[in-house]
Structures are given as C-alpha cells and as structure tokens.
Amino acid sequence: MKKWISTILCAALGAVLLCGCGVSLEGDESVVYVDKKGIVYSLDVEALDEDFYDETELEAFVDEAVEAYTSEHEKGSVKMEELTAEDGVAKLKMRYRTAQDYTDFNGIEMYQGEVVASLAAGYVYDGAFARVENGKVTGSATKQEIYADEDLKVVIIRANTDVKVDGEIRYVSCENVKLTGADSVSIRNGYYLDAGPAAAAETMAPGTESLAEESAGTEQAGSDGNGQTGAGSEASGSSSFETDVYTFIIYK
C-alpha cells in the first residue's frame, strides 16, 4: 500500500498507517506489528497536502483498493480499521491476515515465519548479526547460532519503518537497525548496531547467493553505549520508505 497510496493520492498521503482489532498502535511514527498468529498490523503517519485534506475522499480511495484486493484474494485478507485526517496529518490503521497479504497489497517485501521455513523460502542470513537480551546488544552472532534454535521465528522486511513483534528479540541484523525495546526496532538508512568484529567478519557459504543487495558506504558514527550507532539527523530524518537492505528480526 505504500506504493499504491502515494500513486493514488498523488503524494498527498504518501504512506499508510495500519492497525487491527485488539491491537493498540498509537503515536506519530509509522510502525508494523506482527502478532503471535502472524497477523500483521501497522500504523503509518503522514503529513497531508492542504489540497487533500478531505478525509472522506481519502477513505474512498482506500476502500476501493481494499475491495479490489479482496475480490481476488481470501475475504478479510485486508481490512481498513480506521482513517483519520486531523491537523494536517493522516493516520490509516489496517489489518493484514498474513505477511504475504501485506507484501501483495503494499508492494513492500515482508516475510514472517520460522527461521527454518525462511531458509527453505530462499532467504540467506548474510551480513552482520547481533545477539540481543532484554533489548540490549550483548555481542555478535553467527548464522550457525541462529540456525541452531528450531523454535525461533523471524520477520524479514525491506522498509524503513518501526517494527514490533509479539515476543522477545534474540538476534537482529545490524545494518540500518536501532533497537528500541525488547520486542521492537527502528529501521532507517544510516542506523547501525555495533555488535563487534566477529559479526562483521561473518560471510556466506561458498556458492550461496544472497537475496539482499549489499548496501555500500554505510558510515558508523559513534555508538551510544548499547550497540547503537547512528548517523544523526540523516538517519532519523530519512523519508524514503523502500530500501534494498533486508532487515532480519529473529525472536521467540
């Protein structure tokens, strides 16, 4: 929907905020939440152009897109929960039955499931990974460590947004990531988790191709003491939603 809404509204809304029944996602930042059943909820906040302040018109556009999608997919696969347009800010709350519905509706790649299943689906855990305990980086992690625990689940996403999972994060990829809690991360261009030299040295097995494109020139600008490394205002101020970097959030 990120791609769709910006096209339909001619950049008036530009992004979509989603949320679901029984899940309270509030605030001024976009966030995607995955519950224990794999249902995806999200909240997205975007400033409105003064010429597109009509809440009824915005809601009609979203309703049309939902109807078109559900007519070709399972009933209830996508549902709009709420849309508000107040004080020049639009907030849209929606519910997706699966991560695949989120991907198909938004055009933004997302995967959710067991780590073992993600490997079978073709995802490759390349790059640096951090070990996490109680929302803090405790060191670097290898792919072998991650693969060893068959009970781990993973959310894989290609987007600059906040992500929250129904569980405790155990490992997370380092590039473009900042930990914001035991169950949440913020993904922005320029963020980086400093997990130590062992993580950076981790390489793919010979002959294995990564689905994720390598991101060149990531600058590390000073850690905050919890493994968080950022690029200041450049990272937090990034408005580009799509990214070539795959973020892996592994949790239990």
Backbone torsions as a table, in degrees:
resi	resn	phi	psi	omega
1	MET	NA	-24.9	178.0
2	LYS	-55.9	-48.1	179.1
3	LYS	-68.3	-44.3	-174.6
4	TRP	-62.5	-48.6	-173.9
5	ILE	-66.1	-35.6	-180.0
6	SER	-68.6	-32.0	178.0
7	THR	-73.7	-48.2	-176.8
8	ILE	-63.0	-42.8	-176.1
9	LEU	-95.2	9.6	177.2
10	CYS	53.9	44.6	178.2
11	ALA	70.3	12.9	177.1
12	ALA	-70.6	-42.1	178.2
13	LEU	-100.3	-51.1	170.8
14	GLY	79.0	-24.6	179.9
15	ALA	-156.3	161.8	-175.4
16	VAL	-123.7	140.3	178.2
17	LEU	-107.3	130.8	-174.3
18	LEU	-125.3	148.3	178.0
19	CYS	-158.8	166.9	-175.9
20	GLY	-136.9	172.0	179.7
21	CYS	-60.3	134.8	177.3
22	GLY	80.4	-3.8	179.6
23	VAL	-120.5	125.8	-179.2
24	SER	-103.4	106.2	176.1
25	LEU	-117.6	107.8	-179.0
26	GLU	-127.3	161.6	177.1
27	GLY	134.6	-170.6	-175.7
28	ASP	-112.5	9.0	179.5
29	GLU	-121.0	146.4	176.9
30	SER	-67.5	140.4	-179.4
31	VAL	-149.7	143.3	174.4
32	VAL	-116.1	130.5	-178.7
33	TYR	-121.7	134.5	177.6
34	VAL	-116.4	121.0	-178.5
35	ASP	-86.4	-179.4	-173.2
36	LYS	-67.9	-17.6	177.9
37	LYS	-94.4	0.6	-179.9
38	GLY	87.1	5.9	176.2
39	ILE	-74.5	137.1	-176.0
40	VAL	-105.9	130.1	174.5
41	TYR	-123.3	150.5	173.9
42	SER	-154.3	155.2	177.1
43	LEU	-124.7	129.4	179.1
44	ASP	-132.0	135.0	-177.1
45	VAL	-119.0	134.6	-178.7
46	GLU	-146.7	138.9	175.9
47	ALA	-69.7	140.3	-178.8
48	LEU	-98.8	142.9	168.8
49	ASP	-69.7	141.8	-177.4
50	GLU	-57.9	-27.5	-178.6
51	ASP	-77.3	-10.1	-178.5
52	PHE	-126.0	54.6	-177.7
53	TYR	-98.5	2.9	-177.3
54	ASP	-78.9	106.0	-178.2
55	GLU	-62.9	-37.6	-179.6
56	THR	-63.5	-41.1	179.2
57	GLU	-65.8	-43.0	178.3
58	LEU	-62.3	-42.8	-179.6
59	GLU	-64.0	-36.0	178.7
60	ALA	-64.7	-39.4	178.1
61	PHE	-62.6	-44.7	-178.7
62	VAL	-67.4	-43.8	178.2
63	ASP	-57.3	-40.4	-179.9
64	GLU	-63.9	-42.7	-179.7
65	ALA	-67.0	-41.1	178.8
66	VAL	-63.9	-44.1	179.6
67	GLU	-62.2	-41.6	179.8
68	ALA	-64.5	-39.7	-178.7
69	TYR	-69.5	-49.5	-176.1
70	THR	-68.9	-20.5	176.8
71	SER	-69.8	-20.4	-179.6
72	GLU	-111.3	-2.6	179.7
73	HIS	-130.9	-176.2	-178.4
74	GLU	-63.6	139.8	179.7
75	LYS	-59.9	133.4	-179.8
76	GLY	82.9	6.2	-179.4
77	SER	-67.1	-28.6	175.7
78	VAL	-136.7	135.1	-179.2
79	LYS	-144.0	132.1	173.8
80	MET	-86.4	127.7	-179.7
81	GLU	-93.9	-41.3	-175.3
82	GLU	-163.9	142.5	173.9
83	LEU	-136.0	126.3	177.4
84	THR	-128.3	149.1	175.3
85	ALA	-137.2	99.8	-176.3
86	GLU	-135.4	139.9	176.5
87	ASP	52.7	37.4	176.4
88	GLY	76.7	14.3	179.7
89	VAL	-127.2	130.4	177.8
90	ALA	-102.4	136.8	175.7
91	LYS	-132.7	122.5	-179.9
92	LEU	-119.7	128.5	-178.9
93	LYS	-113.9	128.1	-178.3
94	MET	-140.7	167.8	-178.3
95	ARG	-130.0	134.6	176.7
96	TYR	-118.9	131.6	-177.4
97	ARG	-63.5	-35.7	179.6
98	THR	-141.5	166.0	175.2
99	ALA	-64.2	-30.9	178.6
100	GLN	-66.3	-37.1	175.9
101	ASP	-64.6	-39.5	176.5
102	TYR	-59.7	-44.5	-179.9
103	THR	-63.8	-49.4	-176.3
104	ASP	-65.7	-37.3	-177.3
105	PHE	-76.8	-38.1	-175.3
106	ASN	-93.6	-23.5	-172.6
107	GLY	75.5	18.7	178.9
108	ILE	-115.6	121.9	-174.6
109	GLU	-69.1	130.3	178.1
110	MET	-149.5	140.2	177.9
111	TYR	-132.4	142.7	173.6
112	GLN	-141.7	133.8	178.5
113	GLY	165.6	-166.8	178.2
114	GLU	-74.0	150.5	-179.9
115	VAL	-57.4	-44.1	179.8
116	VAL	-57.8	-42.5	-180.0
117	ALA	-67.6	-33.4	179.5
118	SER	-66.9	-34.5	177.0
119	LEU	-66.2	-41.2	178.3
120	ALA	-65.3	-28.6	179.0
121	ALA	-78.5	-6.8	175.2
122	GLY	105.0	3.0	178.7
123	TYR	-78.5	140.5	-177.9
124	VAL	-117.6	127.7	-177.6
125	TYR	-88.4	73.8	179.6
126	ASP	-98.9	171.8	-179.3
127	GLY	83.8	-170.9	-176.4
128	ALA	-88.7	140.0	176.9
129	PHE	-127.2	147.7	178.0
130	ALA	-112.4	144.7	171.5
131	ARG	-87.3	138.1	-174.6
132	VAL	-127.6	137.0	174.0
133	GLU	-137.7	125.8	178.7
134	ASN	54.1	36.7	176.7
135	GLY	78.9	11.8	-179.9
136	LYS	-124.8	144.0	175.8
137	VAL	-73.5	128.4	179.9
138	THR	-113.6	2.0	178.6
139	GLY	149.1	-176.3	-180.0
140	SER	-85.2	163.5	179.8
141	ALA	-137.0	147.3	177.0
142	THR	-100.7	162.6	176.2
143	LYS	-60.4	-37.2	-178.0
144	GLN	-61.6	-39.0	176.8
145	GLU	-61.6	-44.8	-177.9
146	ILE	-65.7	-43.3	-178.5
147	TYR	-68.3	-24.2	-172.3
148	ALA	-68.5	-28.2	-177.7
149	ASP	-96.3	108.3	-175.2
150	GLU	-74.1	-11.8	-177.7
151	ASP	-90.2	-3.1	-177.0
152	LEU	-74.7	142.4	173.6
153	LYS	-109.9	164.4	-179.5
154	VAL	-144.4	143.4	166.6
155	VAL	-112.3	126.5	177.7
156	ILE	-119.2	127.2	-175.9
157	ILE	-145.2	147.9	174.9
158	ARG	-114.6	81.1	-178.4
159	ALA	-165.0	148.0	172.2
160	ASN	-90.0	97.8	-177.8
161	THR	-160.2	169.9	171.7
162	ASP	-85.7	144.1	-179.9
163	VAL	-131.9	135.6	179.1
164	LYS	-127.8	136.5	-180.0
165	VAL	-118.4	158.1	177.7
166	ASP	-90.0	78.6	-177.5
167	GLY	163.5	-171.7	179.5
168	GLU	-108.8	126.3	-178.9
169	ILE	-67.9	129.9	179.2
170	ARG	-107.5	-35.8	178.5
171	TYR	-142.5	154.5	176.6
172	VAL	-154.1	145.2	175.2
173	SER	-68.0	151.0	-170.0
174	CYS	-87.5	-34.6	-171.9
175	GLU	-71.1	129.8	176.9
176	ASN	68.1	19.7	-173.8
177	VAL	-119.7	140.6	170.8
178	LYS	-131.9	129.3	176.5
179	LEU	-74.3	134.1	178.3
180	THR	-120.6	-0.5	179.0
181	GLY	175.1	179.4	179.3
182	ALA	-68.5	-19.0	-177.3
183	ASP	-127.3	14.8	-173.1
184	SER	-147.2	151.9	176.2
185	VAL	-137.9	161.5	171.8
186	SER	-118.4	130.1	-177.7
187	ILE	-112.3	118.4	179.2
188	ARG	-147.2	148.9	173.9
189	ASN	-60.1	127.3	178.4
190	GLY	103.7	-20.0	174.1
191	TYR	-71.1	154.4	174.9
192	TYR	-160.5	131.6	174.9
193	LEU	-88.4	120.9	178.3
194	ASP	-86.0	99.3	-176.3
195	ALA	-101.9	-1.3	178.9
196	GLY	108.9	166.0	-174.7
197	PRO	-65.1	-29.2	-177.8
198	ALA	-64.2	-37.3	180.0
199	ALA	-66.6	-42.7	-178.6
200	ALA	-65.8	-26.6	-177.7
201	ALA	-83.5	-9.8	-178.2
202	GLU	-63.9	130.7	-179.3
203	THR	-126.9	164.3	179.0
204	MET	-76.9	156.4	175.9
205	ALA	-67.1	148.7	-179.2
206	PRO	-55.3	135.2	176.5
207	GLY	82.8	2.3	-179.4
208	THR	-96.5	127.7	179.3
209	GLU	-98.1	136.9	178.2
210	SER	-86.9	142.4	174.1
211	LEU	-76.2	-25.9	-177.9
212	ALA	-89.2	139.7	176.3
213	GLU	-80.9	143.5	179.8
214	GLU	-71.2	135.3	178.2
215	SER	-94.9	123.0	-174.9
216	ALA	-94.4	147.0	169.9
217	GLY	75.2	27.6	176.9
218	THR	-72.0	120.5	-177.8
219	GLU	-95.7	133.5	176.1
220	GLN	-98.5	122.8	-176.1
221	ALA	-116.5	70.9	171.1
222	GLY	79.4	121.9	-179.2
223	SER	-85.9	154.4	179.1
224	ASP	-95.5	7.9	177.2
225	GLY	99.9	-15.5	179.1
226	ASN	-113.2	22.3	-178.7
227	GLY	85.6	3.1	-177.9
228	GLN	-89.2	125.7	174.7
229	THR	-125.6	131.7	-176.5
230	GLY	-133.0	175.3	177.8
231	ALA	-116.5	33.9	174.7
232	GLY	63.0	-138.7	-175.2
233	SER	-65.7	-25.3	-179.5
234	GLU	-64.2	-38.7	-179.3
235	ALA	-73.9	-52.3	-174.8
236	SER	-70.6	-22.4	-176.9
237	GLY	-94.8	3.9	-177.7
238	SER	-66.3	131.2	-179.3
239	SER	-107.1	-1.3	-179.5
240	SER	-78.2	118.3	-176.7
241	PHE	-79.3	-44.9	-178.3
242	GLU	-77.4	151.2	178.5
243	THR	-150.0	155.1	176.7
244	ASP	-85.2	-9.3	-176.5
245	VAL	-88.1	131.0	174.7
246	TYR	-87.1	126.0	174.7
247	THR	-101.2	128.0	179.3
248	PHE	-108.3	121.4	177.4
249	ILE	-116.5	106.5	-174.9
250	ILE	-103.6	128.9	-172.6
251	TYR	-146.6	169.3	177.5
252	LYS	-137.4	NA	NA
